[in-house]
């Protein structure tokens, strides 16, 4: 479970950063 949650958070964090960085 921890692995899944970590992967989900990591993916969401990356997507969030990309969206914020993109104009």
C-alpha positions as CSV (number, residue, x, y, z in Angstrom):
1,X,0.0,0.0,0.0
2,X,2.8,2.4,0.9
3,X,4.5,1.9,-2.4
4,X,1.2,2.6,-4.3
5,X,0.6,5.8,-2.2
6,X,4.1,7.0,-2.7
7,X,4.0,6.4,-6.5
8,X,0.6,8.2,-6.7
9,X,1.9,11.2,-4.6
10,X,5.1,11.3,-6.7
11,X,3.2,11.3,-10.0
12,X,0.7,13.9,-8.7
13,X,3.5,16.1,-7.5
14,X,5.3,15.8,-10.8
15,X,2.2,16.6,-12.8
16,X,1.3,19.5,-10.4
17,X,4.8,21.0,-10.8
18,X,4.7,20.6,-14.6
19,X,1.3,22.3,-14.7
20,X,2.4,25.1,-12.5
21,X,5.7,25.6,-14.4
22,X,3.9,25.6,-17.8
23,X,2.5,29.0,-18.7
